[in-house]
Amino acid sequence: MWLWKQYLYIMKKKDRAVFTALLTVMFLAPSILNFSHAAFRNYQNVKLSEYLDLNNFSVCLNENITKGQLEECLIEFSEEVNYAISGIILDVKLGEEILSCRFIFRDGAYGRSDGYLNLVENNFVTTYFTEEQERDGELVALAPADDIYSWVSAEGQADTVVLQRKQYRIIGYQSWDSSYMIPYASLDEATEIEKSEGITIYWKDAVTERQYREVKDILNRTLGNAVTVPEVVFTDAQKDGLQHVMVIIIFLLAAIFSSNIWILMYYIRERMQRERKIYYICGMTKGRMFLLELGSVLVLSIPTYAAGNLLYHAVVGRSIHRWLGHLTTSMLAGSYLDIFIIYICSLMLIVAIRTGMTMRTEGKWGRE
């Protein structure tokens, strides 16, 4: 390690400007590689969304399950799956009363289904629950109405309704179905989910095989024979997607960065001929010199890449959905290690080959 530190110090001393450029290229590498991968994966997800028949599926209920039992499953879903789900629709049974609920579950809390805008834009509702009302389980409801345009003028309209021994405030009306619509979080944990309609899960894009397997495994493990998850047939495009092409593109980009790093190192290396001759005269073999140069690249590149990756995640990764709507932070972060491995392997390969080629002429400088 002392020898590597000394070698890097000499590199820095020989040409500070080029050495700074070398660190800059290493620092920028994770941002370019990760964003390129994210953009390509976003394109892949857009293409998969064309499979409209896989944008939702319904889980059949063979036995009565409760809100609390379903919540145990939702908690186990990964962040990627929870953010890929655009809405869950189900009915609950309160005595003789059937109520309709539509919601999402993210970051340990219930929220407003992404599909609520369709109800608003198509005039199926006069208003809708706010995100806070869904999250906090406020006692508010949308009452059924055959004609939502005439409810205001009707006389004797009730402004509250008692459901599950709780008094819900009616904030509007809906003509989507014939039952009351309420925030799912307002229900007791023991509330039974209506068997006849089951549980319908909607996805932002076509569900991938990995997402489907995760949901199916968790539901079957947690609820057992109480549920039946329908079989979904995945095409080759969905199974493989564009993974092979994506890996090739990332490898080519990594090779370009690696080549630029080698060019900068070679320039500094040429400025260090005097020092390198001294190393050879003092007994350094070509093998040890080769490992010294390869190790110095690792010592520089790994912490620099880590710092660049951390900055990228903090600035871009946490807001990736603003630019690439078909991606989530977890989907992006899950690929960091794979991209780093591709980058470091490409860098070591190119540096090793180029260094080995240039060292053939150095035998006359010292002992072999």
C-alpha positions as YAML, in Angstrom:
chain: A
units: angstrom
residues:
- id: 1
  name: MET
  ca: [0.00, 0.00, 0.00]
- id: 2
  name: TRP
  ca: [2.89, 2.39, 0.78]
- id: 3
  name: LEU
  ca: [4.31, 1.81, -2.70]
- id: 4
  name: TRP
  ca: [0.95, 2.62, -4.30]
- id: 5
  name: LYS
  ca: [0.60, 5.82, -2.29]
- id: 6
  name: GLN
  ca: [4.10, 6.87, -3.32]
- id: 7
  name: TYR
  ca: [3.37, 6.09, -6.98]
- id: 8
  name: LEU
  ca: [0.13, 8.10, -6.91]
- id: 9
  name: TYR
  ca: [1.92, 11.00, -5.23]
- id: 10
  name: ILE
  ca: [4.49, 11.04, -8.05]
- id: 11
  name: MET
  ca: [1.67, 10.93, -10.65]
- id: 12
  name: LYS
  ca: [-0.02, 13.91, -9.02]
- id: 13
  name: LYS
  ca: [3.23, 15.85, -8.74]
- id: 14
  name: LYS
  ca: [4.20, 15.29, -12.39]
- id: 15
  name: ASP
  ca: [1.08, 16.90, -13.85]
- id: 16
  name: ARG
  ca: [-1.62, 18.19, -11.51]
- id: 17
  name: ALA
  ca: [-3.93, 19.28, -14.34]
- id: 18
  name: VAL
  ca: [-3.99, 15.89, -16.04]
- id: 19
  name: PHE
  ca: [-4.24, 14.10, -12.69]
- id: 20
  name: THR
  ca: [-7.27, 16.27, -11.83]
- id: 21
  name: ALA
  ca: [-8.78, 15.45, -15.24]
- id: 22
  name: LEU
  ca: [-8.22, 11.76, -14.49]
- id: 23
  name: LEU
  ca: [-10.10, 12.01, -11.18]
- id: 24
  name: THR
  ca: [-12.88, 14.01, -12.86]
- id: 25
  name: VAL
  ca: [-13.44, 11.32, -15.50]
- id: 26
  name: MET
  ca: [-13.54, 8.64, -12.79]
- id: 27
  name: PHE
  ca: [-15.97, 10.75, -10.75]
- id: 28
  name: LEU
  ca: [-18.33, 11.35, -13.69]
- id: 29
  name: ALA
  ca: [-18.35, 7.72, -14.84]
- id: 30
  name: PRO
  ca: [-21.12, 6.49, -12.46]
- id: 31
  name: SER
  ca: [-23.44, 9.36, -13.38]
- id: 32
  name: ILE
  ca: [-23.20, 8.70, -17.12]
- id: 33
  name: LEU
  ca: [-23.36, 4.92, -16.79]
- id: 34
  name: ASN
  ca: [-26.24, 4.88, -14.31]
- id: 35
  name: PHE
  ca: [-28.32, 7.45, -16.17]
- id: 36
  name: SER
  ca: [-27.77, 5.64, -19.48]
- id: 37
  name: HIS
  ca: [-28.87, 2.40, -17.86]
- id: 38
  name: ALA
  ca: [-31.90, 4.14, -16.29]
- id: 39
  name: ALA
  ca: [-32.96, 5.71, -19.59]
- id: 40
  name: PHE
  ca: [-32.66, 2.40, -21.38]
- id: 41
  name: ARG
  ca: [-34.56, 0.55, -18.67]
- id: 42
  name: ASN
  ca: [-37.25, 3.21, -18.76]
- id: 43
  name: TYR
  ca: [-37.58, 2.61, -22.51]
- id: 44
  name: GLN
  ca: [-37.86, -1.12, -21.81]
- id: 45
  name: ASN
  ca: [-40.65, -0.53, -19.30]
- id: 46
  name: VAL
  ca: [-42.48, 1.70, -21.78]
- id: 47
  name: LYS
  ca: [-42.31, -1.07, -24.36]
- id: 48
  name: LEU
  ca: [-43.60, -3.60, -21.84]
- id: 49
  name: SER
  ca: [-46.53, -1.31, -21.03]
- id: 50
  name: GLU
  ca: [-47.84, -2.05, -24.51]
- id: 51
  name: TYR
  ca: [-48.97, -5.43, -23.19]
- id: 52
  name: LEU
  ca: [-52.26, -3.99, -21.98]
- id: 53
  name: ASP
  ca: [-53.69, -7.37, -21.02]
- id: 54
  name: LEU
  ca: [-51.06, -7.59, -18.28]
- id: 55
  name: ASN
  ca: [-51.74, -4.22, -16.70]
- id: 56
  name: ASN
  ca: [-53.96, -5.86, -14.09]
- id: 57
  name: PHE
  ca: [-55.07, -9.19, -12.69]
- id: 58
  name: SER
  ca: [-57.60, -10.26, -10.07]
- id: 59
  name: VAL
  ca: [-56.79, -12.44, -7.09]
- id: 60
  name: CYS
  ca: [-59.67, -14.81, -6.29]
- id: 61
  name: LEU
  ca: [-60.68, -15.30, -2.65]
- id: 62
  name: ASN
  ca: [-61.56, -18.85, -1.66]
- id: 63
  name: GLU
  ca: [-62.13, -17.94, 1.99]
- id: 64
  name: ASN
  ca: [-62.87, -14.80, 3.92]
- id: 65
  name: ILE
  ca: [-59.79, -12.73, 4.69]
- id: 66
  name: THR
  ca: [-59.54, -9.50, 6.66]
- id: 67
  name: LYS
  ca: [-57.99, -6.13, 6.05]
- id: 68
  name: GLY
  ca: [-55.29, -6.98, 8.58]
- id: 69
  name: GLN
  ca: [-54.36, -10.21, 6.76]
- id: 70
  name: LEU
  ca: [-54.06, -8.38, 3.44]
- id: 71
  name: GLU
  ca: [-51.96, -5.68, 5.08]
- id: 72
  name: GLU
  ca: [-49.45, -8.35, 6.18]
- id: 73
  name: CYS
  ca: [-48.92, -9.10, 2.48]
- id: 74
  name: LEU
  ca: [-48.66, -5.44, 1.44]
- id: 75
  name: ILE
  ca: [-45.98, -4.83, 4.08]
- id: 76
  name: GLU
  ca: [-43.90, -7.68, 2.61]
- id: 77
  name: PHE
  ca: [-44.07, -6.36, -0.95]
- id: 78
  name: SER
  ca: [-40.80, -4.74, -2.02]
- id: 79
  name: GLU
  ca: [-40.61, -1.00, -2.58]
- id: 80
  name: GLU
  ca: [-40.30, -1.65, -6.31]
- id: 81
  name: VAL
  ca: [-43.55, -3.64, -6.39]
- id: 82
  name: ASN
  ca: [-45.48, -1.17, -4.23]
- id: 83
  name: TYR
  ca: [-44.43, 1.73, -6.46]
- id: 84
  name: ALA
  ca: [-45.20, -0.27, -9.62]
- id: 85
  name: ILE
  ca: [-48.77, -0.87, -8.43]
- id: 86
  name: SER
  ca: [-51.06, 1.97, -9.52]
- id: 87
  name: GLY
  ca: [-54.09, 0.85, -7.55]
- id: 88
  name: ILE
  ca: [-55.78, -1.96, -5.62]
- id: 89
  name: ILE
  ca: [-59.56, -2.25, -5.90]
- id: 90
  name: LEU
  ca: [-61.74, -4.36, -3.62]
- id: 91
  name: ASP
  ca: [-65.07, -4.42, -1.81]
- id: 92
  name: VAL
  ca: [-65.53, -4.89, 1.93]
- id: 93
  name: LYS
  ca: [-68.53, -6.35, 3.72]
- id: 94
  name: LEU
  ca: [-70.09, -4.55, 6.69]
- id: 95
  name: GLY
  ca: [-73.06, -6.67, 7.68]
- id: 96
  name: GLU
  ca: [-75.45, -6.35, 4.76]
- id: 97
  name: GLU
  ca: [-73.61, -3.31, 3.42]
- id: 98
  name: ILE
  ca: [-70.97, -3.63, 0.67]
- id: 99
  name: LEU
  ca: [-68.46, -0.77, 0.40]
- id: 100
  name: SER
  ca: [-65.98, -0.01, -2.36]
- id: 101
  name: CYS
  ca: [-62.30, 0.86, -1.72]
- id: 102
  name: ARG
  ca: [-59.47, 1.77, -4.08]
- id: 103
  name: PHE
  ca: [-56.02, 2.56, -2.72]
- id: 104
  name: ILE
  ca: [-52.25, 2.08, -2.89]
- id: 105
  name: PHE
  ca: [-49.78, 1.11, -0.16]
- id: 106
  name: ARG
  ca: [-46.36, 2.79, -0.18]
- id: 107
  name: ASP
  ca: [-43.76, 3.51, 2.48]
- id: 108
  name: GLY
  ca: [-45.88, 1.79, 5.12]
- id: 109
  name: ALA
  ca: [-48.97, 3.94, 4.58]
- id: 110
  name: TYR
  ca: [-52.13, 3.84, 2.50]
- id: 111
  name: GLY
  ca: [-52.59, 6.40, -0.24]
- id: 112
  name: ARG
  ca: [-54.83, 7.52, -3.06]
- id: 113
  name: SER
  ca: [-55.08, 5.19, -6.04]
- id: 114
  name: ASP
  ca: [-53.37, 6.56, -9.16]
- id: 115
  name: GLY
  ca: [-56.57, 5.88, -11.10]
- id: 116
  name: TYR
  ca: [-58.68, 8.41, -9.19]
- id: 117
  name: LEU
  ca: [-58.06, 10.97, -11.94]
- id: 118
  name: ASN
  ca: [-60.04, 8.82, -14.36]
- id: 119
  name: LEU
  ca: [-63.06, 9.06, -12.07]
- id: 120
  name: VAL
  ca: [-62.68, 12.83, -11.81]
- id: 121
  name: GLU
  ca: [-62.01, 13.48, -15.51]
- id: 122
  name: ASN
  ca: [-64.92, 11.28, -16.64]
- id: 123
  name: ASN
  ca: [-67.34, 12.86, -14.14]
- id: 124
  name: PHE
  ca: [-67.97, 9.66, -12.20]
- id: 125
  name: VAL
  ca: [-67.48, 11.62, -8.96]
- id: 126
  name: THR
  ca: [-68.29, 15.12, -7.78]
- id: 127
  name: THR
  ca: [-65.10, 15.19, -5.73]
- id: 128
  name: TYR
  ca: [-62.55, 12.71, -4.40]
- id: 129
  name: PHE
  ca: [-60.61, 11.96, -1.24]
- id: 130
  name: THR
  ca: [-57.41, 13.90, -0.68]
- id: 131
  name: GLU
  ca: [-54.10, 12.11, -0.19]
- id: 132
  name: GLU
  ca: [-54.21, 13.00, 3.51]
- id: 133
  name: GLN
  ca: [-57.74, 11.61, 3.92]
- id: 134
  name: GLU
  ca: [-56.68, 8.29, 2.37]
- id: 135
  name: ARG
  ca: [-53.48, 8.12, 4.42]
- id: 136
  name: ASP
  ca: [-55.04, 9.09, 7.75]
- id: 137
  name: GLY
  ca: [-58.24, 7.09, 7.25]
- id: 138
  name: GLU
  ca: [-60.54, 10.05, 7.78]
- id: 139
  name: LEU
  ca: [-64.22, 9.23, 8.22]
- id: 140
  name: VAL
  ca: [-65.40, 10.60, 4.87]
- id: 141
  name: ALA
  ca: [-67.43, 8.93, 2.15]
- id: 142
  name: LEU
  ca: [-68.72, 9.25, -1.39]
- id: 143
  name: ALA
  ca: [-72.37, 8.24, -1.58]
- id: 144
  name: PRO
  ca: [-73.78, 6.36, -4.59]
- id: 145
  name: ALA
  ca: [-75.96, 8.35, -6.98]
- id: 146
  name: ASP
  ca: [-77.47, 7.45, -10.33]
- id: 147
  name: ASP
  ca: [-77.02, 11.00, -11.55]
- id: 148
  name: ILE
  ca: [-74.26, 12.98, -9.84]
- id: 149
  name: TYR
  ca: [-75.41, 16.18, -11.54]
- id: 150
  name: SER
  ca: [-78.76, 16.24, -9.73]
- id: 151
  name: TRP
  ca: [-77.73, 15.37, -6.18]
- id: 152
  name: VAL
  ca: [-77.20, 19.02, -5.18]
- id: 153
  name: SER
  ca: [-80.76, 20.00, -5.97]
- id: 154
  name: ALA
  ca: [-82.33, 16.96, -4.31]
- id: 155
  name: GLU
  ca: [-84.06, 17.64, -1.01]
- id: 156
  name: GLY
  ca: [-83.35, 15.76, 2.18]
- id: 157
  name: GLN
  ca: [-79.87, 14.59, 1.23]
- id: 158
  name: ALA
  ca: [-78.07, 13.15, 4.25]
- id: 159
  name: ASP
  ca: [-74.70, 14.66, 5.11]
- id: 160
  name: THR
  ca: [-73.52, 11.70, 7.22]
- id: 161
  name: VAL
  ca: [-73.81, 7.93, 7.20]
- id: 162
  name: VAL
  ca: [-73.04, 5.38, 9.93]
- id: 163
  name: LEU
  ca: [-70.77, 2.57, 8.78]
- id: 164
  name: GLN
  ca: [-69.06, 0.07, 11.10]
- id: 165
  name: ARG
  ca: [-70.46, 2.02, 14.07]
- id: 166
  name: LYS
  ca: [-68.62, 5.10, 12.84]
- id: 167
  name: GLN
  ca: [-70.17, 8.29, 11.53]
- id: 168
  name: TYR
  ca: [-68.79, 9.12, 8.08]
- id: 169
  name: ARG
  ca: [-69.19, 12.59, 6.61]
- id: 170
  name: ILE
  ca: [-70.48, 12.52, 3.03]
- id: 171
  name: ILE
  ca: [-68.26, 14.86, 1.00]
- id: 172
  name: GLY
  ca: [-69.60, 14.01, -2.45]
- id: 173
  name: TYR
  ca: [-71.32, 11.53, -4.70]
- id: 174
  name: GLN
  ca: [-70.21, 8.94, -7.24]
- id: 175
  name: SER
  ca: [-71.92, 7.02, -10.03]
- id: 176
  name: TRP
  ca: [-69.15, 4.43, -10.54]
- id: 177
  name: ASP
  ca: [-71.05, 1.74, -8.63]
- id: 178
  name: SER
  ca: [-73.98, 1.32, -6.28]
- id: 179
  name: SER
  ca: [-72.08, 1.27, -2.98]
- id: 180
  name: TYR
  ca: [-70.44, 3.83, -0.73]
- id: 181
  name: MET
  ca: [-66.80, 4.62, -1.41]
- id: 182
  name: ILE
  ca: [-64.60, 5.20, 1.65]
- id: 183
  name: PRO
  ca: [-60.87, 5.45, 2.50]
- id: 184
  name: TYR
  ca: [-59.55, 1.92, 3.04]
- id: 185
  name: ALA
  ca: [-57.42, 3.04, 6.00]
- id: 186
  name: SER
  ca: [-60.59, 4.05, 7.92]
- id: 187
  name: LEU
  ca: [-61.69, 0.41, 8.26]
- id: 188
  name: ASP
  ca: [-61.05, -1.81, 11.29]
- id: 189
  name: GLU
  ca: [-58.34, -4.45, 10.95]
- id: 190
  name: ALA
  ca: [-60.95, -7.22, 11.30]
- id: 191
  name: THR
  ca: [-63.06, -5.96, 8.38]
- id: 192
  name: GLU
  ca: [-63.77, -8.79, 5.94]
- id: 193
  name: ILE
  ca: [-63.00, -8.38, 2.24]
- id: 194
  name: GLU
  ca: [-65.87, -9.35, -0.03]
- id: 195
  name: LYS
  ca: [-65.16, -12.69, -1.74]
- id: 196
  name: SER
  ca: [-67.28, -12.28, -4.85]
- id: 197
  name: GLU
  ca: [-65.17, -9.56, -6.48]
- id: 198
  name: GLY
  ca: [-61.79, -10.61, -5.12]
- id: 199
  name: ILE
  ca: [-58.82, -8.24, -5.15]
- id: 200
  name: THR
  ca: [-57.85, -6.52, -8.39]
- id: 201
  name: ILE
  ca: [-54.29, -5.21, -8.68]
- id: 202
  name: TYR
  ca: [-53.56, -2.55, -11.31]
- id: 203
  name: TRP
  ca: [-50.02, -1.77, -12.50]
- id: 204
  name: LYS
  ca: [-48.54, 1.38, -13.97]
- id: 205
  name: ASP
  ca: [-47.06, -0.73, -16.77]
- id: 206
  name: ALA
  ca: [-47.36, -4.35, -17.77]
- id: 207
  name: VAL
  ca: [-46.39, -6.46, -14.77]
- id: 208
  name: THR
  ca: [-43.01, -8.10, -15.18]
- id: 209
  name: GLU
  ca: [-42.41, -11.76, -14.40]
- id: 210
  name: ARG
  ca: [-40.30, -10.91, -11.35]
- id: 211
  name: GLN
  ca: [-43.00, -8.62, -9.92]
- id: 212
  name: TYR
  ca: [-45.69, -11.21, -10.58]
- id: 213
  name: ARG
  ca: [-43.67, -13.98, -8.91]
- id: 214
  name: GLU
  ca: [-43.03, -11.81, -5.86]
- id: 215
  name: VAL
  ca: [-46.72, -10.96, -5.41]
- id: 216
  name: LYS
  ca: [-47.79, -14.56, -5.98]
- id: 217
  name: ASP
  ca: [-45.22, -16.02, -3.57]
- id: 218
  name: ILE
  ca: [-46.08, -13.57, -0.79]
- id: 219
  name: LEU
  ca: [-49.85, -14.01, -1.15]
- id: 220
  name: ASN
  ca: [-49.60, -17.81, -1.25]
- id: 221
  name: ARG
  ca: [-47.17, -17.94, 1.69]
- id: 222
  name: THR
  ca: [-49.16, -15.54, 3.86]
- id: 223
  name: LEU
  ca: [-52.75, -16.41, 2.95]
- id: 224
  name: GLY
  ca: [-52.32, -20.01, 1.79]
- id: 225
  name: ASN
  ca: [-55.41, -21.65, 0.29]
- id: 226
  name: ALA
  ca: [-57.52, -18.58, 1.02]
- id: 227
  name: VAL
  ca: [-56.41, -17.04, -2.29]
- id: 228
  name: THR
  ca: [-55.86, -18.16, -5.87]
- id: 229
  name: VAL
  ca: [-53.51, -16.05, -7.95]
- id: 230
  name: PRO
  ca: [-54.24, -16.46, -11.67]
- id: 231
  name: GLU
  ca: [-51.51, -17.85, -13.88]
- id: 232
  name: VAL
  ca: [-49.93, -15.27, -16.17]
- id: 233
  name: VAL
  ca: [-48.12, -16.29, -19.35]
- id: 234
  name: PHE
  ca: [-45.09, -14.12, -20.07]
- id: 235
  name: THR
  ca: [-43.67, -13.65, -23.55]
- id: 236
  name: ASP
  ca: [-39.98, -13.81, -24.38]
- id: 237
  name: ALA
  ca: [-39.95, -10.02, -24.69]
- id: 238
  name: GLN
  ca: [-41.11, -9.72, -21.09]
- id: 239
  name: LYS
  ca: [-38.82, -12.42, -19.73]
- id: 240
  name: ASP
  ca: [-35.66, -11.20, -21.37]
- id: 241
  name: GLY
  ca: [-36.71, -7.68, -22.31]
- id: 242
  name: LEU
  ca: [-33.71, -5.84, -23.64]
- id: 243
  name: GLN
  ca: [-31.33, -7.03, -20.94]
- id: 244
  name: HIS
  ca: [-28.68, -8.39, -23.27]
- id: 245
  name: VAL
  ca: [-28.63, -5.23, -25.37]
- id: 246
  name: MET
  ca: [-28.56, -3.13, -22.21]
- id: 247
  name: VAL
  ca: [-25.51, -4.97, -20.84]
- id: 248
  name: ILE
  ca: [-23.67, -4.54, -24.16]
- id: 249
  name: ILE
  ca: [-24.40, -0.80, -24.23]
- id: 250
  name: ILE
  ca: [-23.26, -0.32, -20.62]
- id: 251
  name: PHE
  ca: [-20.09, -2.33, -21.34]
- id: 252
  name: LEU
  ca: [-19.33, -0.18, -24.41]
- id: 253
  name: LEU
  ca: [-19.84, 3.02, -22.43]
- id: 254
  name: ALA
  ca: [-17.64, 1.64, -19.65]
- id: 255
  name: ALA
  ca: [-15.00, 0.78, -22.27]
- id: 256
  name: ILE
  ca: [-15.06, 4.36, -23.54]
- id: 257
  name: PHE
  ca: [-14.53, 5.71, -20.01]
- id: 258
  name: SER
  ca: [-11.80, 3.14, -19.41]
- id: 259
  name: SER
  ca: [-10.03, 4.15, -22.61]
- id: 260
  name: ASN
  ca: [-10.14, 7.81, -21.64]
- id: 261
  name: ILE
  ca: [-8.74, 6.93, -18.21]
- id: 262
  name: TRP
  ca: [-5.92, 4.96, -19.83]
- id: 263
  name: ILE
  ca: [-5.06, 7.83, -22.21]
- id: 264
  name: LEU
  ca: [-4.75, 10.22, -19.27]
- id: 265
  name: MET
  ca: [-2.72, 7.71, -17.28]
- id: 266
  name: TYR
  ca: [-0.47, 7.04, -20.28]
- id: 267
  name: TYR
  ca: [0.25, 10.76, -20.61]
- id: 268
  name: ILE
  ca: [1.28, 10.96, -16.95]
- id: 269
  name: ARG
  ca: [3.17, 7.68, -17.32]
- id: 270
  name: GLU
  ca: [5.27, 9.13, -20.13]
- id: 271
  name: ARG
  ca: [6.17, 12.05, -17.86]
- id: 272
  name: MET
  ca: [7.37, 9.56, -15.24]
- id: 273
  name: GLN
  ca: [9.99, 7.73, -17.30]
- id: 274
  name: ARG
  ca: [12.84, 8.92, -15.08]
- id: 275
  name: GLU
  ca: [11.12, 7.69, -11.90]
- id: 276
  name: ARG
  ca: [10.13, 4.41, -13.54]
- id: 277
  name: LYS
  ca: [13.77, 3.79, -14.58]
- id: 278
  name: ILE
  ca: [14.79, 4.34, -10.97]
- id: 279
  name: TYR
  ca: [12.26, 1.73, -9.87]
- id: 280
  name: TYR
  ca: [13.76, -0.78, -12.31]
- id: 281
  name: ILE
  ca: [17.36, 0.04, -11.32]
- id: 282
  name: CYS
  ca: [16.42, -0.50, -7.66]
- id: 283
  name: GLY
  ca: [15.27, -4.04, -8.47]
- id: 284
  name: MET
  ca: [11.63, -3.64, -9.49]
- id: 285
  name: THR
  ca: [10.57, -6.41, -11.90]
- id: 286
  name: LYS
  ca: [8.15, -5.90, -14.74]
- id: 287
  name: GLY
  ca: [5.64, -8.12, -12.96]
- id: 288
  name: ARG
  ca: [5.69, -6.00, -9.81]
- id: 289
  name: MET
  ca: [5.57, -2.81, -11.89]
- id: 290
  name: PHE
  ca: [2.54, -4.18, -13.70]
- id: 291
  name: LEU
  ca: [0.76, -4.86, -10.39]
- id: 292
  name: LEU
  ca: [1.81, -1.44, -9.09]
- id: 293
  name: GLU
  ca: [0.18, 0.35, -12.02]
- id: 294
  name: LEU
  ca: [-2.93, -1.85, -11.93]
- id: 295
  name: GLY
  ca: [-3.27, -1.36, -8.17]
- id: 296
  name: SER
  ca: [-2.87, 2.39, -8.45]
- id: 297
  name: VAL
  ca: [-5.83, 2.47, -10.84]
- id: 298
  name: LEU
  ca: [-7.94, 0.51, -8.34]
- id: 299
  name: VAL
  ca: [-6.89, 2.74, -5.44]
- id: 300
  name: LEU
  ca: [-7.98, 5.80, -7.43]
- id: 301
  name: SER
  ca: [-11.07, 4.47, -9.17]
- id: 302
  name: ILE
  ca: [-12.98, 2.66, -6.41]
- id: 303
  name: PRO
  ca: [-13.36, 5.54, -3.88]
- id: 304
  name: THR
  ca: [-13.84, 8.07, -6.68]
- id: 305
  name: TYR
  ca: [-16.57, 5.95, -8.27]
- id: 306
  name: ALA
  ca: [-18.23, 5.45, -4.88]
- id: 307
  name: ALA
  ca: [-18.29, 9.21, -4.26]
- id: 308
  name: GLY
  ca: [-19.69, 9.90, -7.73]
- id: 309
  name: ASN
  ca: [-22.32, 7.18, -7.32]
- id: 310
  name: LEU
  ca: [-23.37, 8.55, -3.94]
- id: 311
  name: LEU
  ca: [-23.78, 12.06, -5.35]
- id: 312
  name: TYR
  ca: [-25.72, 10.72, -8.34]
- id: 313
  name: HIS
  ca: [-28.10, 8.78, -6.09]
- id: 314
  name: ALA
  ca: [-28.71, 11.79, -3.84]
- id: 315
  name: VAL
  ca: [-29.30, 14.25, -6.70]
- id: 316
  name: VAL
  ca: [-30.80, 12.12, -9.49]
- id: 317
  name: GLY
  ca: [-31.76, 8.77, -8.01]
- id: 318
  name: ARG
  ca: [-34.21, 10.12, -5.45]
- id: 319
  name: SER
  ca: [-36.01, 12.15, -8.13]
- id: 320
  name: ILE
  ca: [-35.67, 9.78, -11.08]
- id: 321
  name: HIS
  ca: [-39.45, 9.54, -11.53]
- id: 322
  name: ARG
  ca: [-39.55, 13.25, -12.46]
- id: 323
  name: TRP
  ca: [-37.58, 12.59, -15.64]
- id: 324
  name: LEU
  ca: [-38.27, 8.90, -16.21]
- id: 325
  name: GLY
  ca: [-41.82, 8.16, -15.13]
- id: 326
  name: HIS
  ca: [-41.57, 4.40, -15.53]
- id: 327
  name: LEU
  ca: [-38.79, 4.03, -12.96]
- id: 328
  name: THR
  ca: [-38.59, 4.18, -9.19]
- id: 329
  name: THR
  ca: [-35.66, 4.90, -6.90]
- id: 330
  name: SER
  ca: [-35.48, 1.27, -5.82]
- id: 331
  name: MET
  ca: [-35.40, 0.02, -9.41]
- id: 332
  name: LEU
  ca: [-32.48, 2.35, -10.11]
- id: 333
  name: ALA
  ca: [-30.55, 1.59, -6.92]
- id: 334
  name: GLY
  ca: [-30.86, -2.14, -7.52]
- id: 335
  name: SER
  ca: [-28.60, -1.88, -10.57]
- id: 336
  name: TYR
  ca: [-25.75, 0.13, -8.98]
- id: 337
  name: LEU
  ca: [-23.66, -2.91, -8.07]
- id: 338
  name: ASP
  ca: [-24.07, -4.57, -11.47]
- id: 339
  name: ILE
  ca: [-23.01, -1.41, -13.30]
- id: 340
  name: PHE
  ca: [-20.00, -0.98, -11.00]
- id: 341
  name: ILE
  ca: [-18.88, -4.55, -11.67]
- id: 342
  name: ILE
  ca: [-19.14, -4.00, -15.45]
- id: 343
  name: TYR
  ca: [-17.23, -0.73, -15.14]
- id: 344
  name: ILE
  ca: [-14.41, -2.03, -12.96]
- id: 345
  name: CYS
  ca: [-13.96, -5.19, -15.05]
- id: 346
  name: SER
  ca: [-13.80, -3.12, -18.24]
- id: 347
  name: LEU
  ca: [-11.33, -0.69, -16.65]
- id: 348
  name: MET
  ca: [-9.04, -3.44, -15.35]
- id: 349
  name: LEU
  ca: [-9.14, -5.28, -18.68]
- id: 350
  name: ILE
  ca: [-8.21, -2.26, -20.79]
- id: 351
  name: VAL
  ca: [-5.57, -0.97, -18.37]
- id: 352
  name: ALA
  ca: [-4.04, -4.45, -18.05]
- id: 353
  name: ILE
  ca: [-3.84, -4.97, -21.82]
- id: 354
  name: ARG
  ca: [-2.51, -1.50, -22.63]
- id: 355
  name: THR
  ca: [-0.03, -1.52, -19.73]
- id: 356
  name: GLY
  ca: [1.24, -4.95, -20.69]
- id: 357
  name: MET
  ca: [1.77, -3.82, -24.30]
- id: 358
  name: THR
  ca: [3.71, -0.69, -23.33]
- id: 359
  name: MET
  ca: [5.91, -2.56, -20.84]
- id: 360
  name: ARG
  ca: [7.39, -4.80, -23.52]
- id: 361
  name: THR
  ca: [9.89, -2.07, -24.37]
- id: 362
  name: GLU
  ca: [10.98, -1.52, -20.77]
- id: 363
  name: GLY
  ca: [13.13, -4.62, -20.29]
- id: 364
  name: LYS
  ca: [16.31, -2.73, -21.08]
- id: 365
  name: TRP
  ca: [15.66, -0.31, -18.17]
- id: 366
  name: GLY
  ca: [16.48, -2.84, -15.51]
- id: 367
  name: ARG
  ca: [16.48, -6.45, -14.53]
- id: 368
  name: GLU
  ca: [13.67, -8.61, -15.92]
...
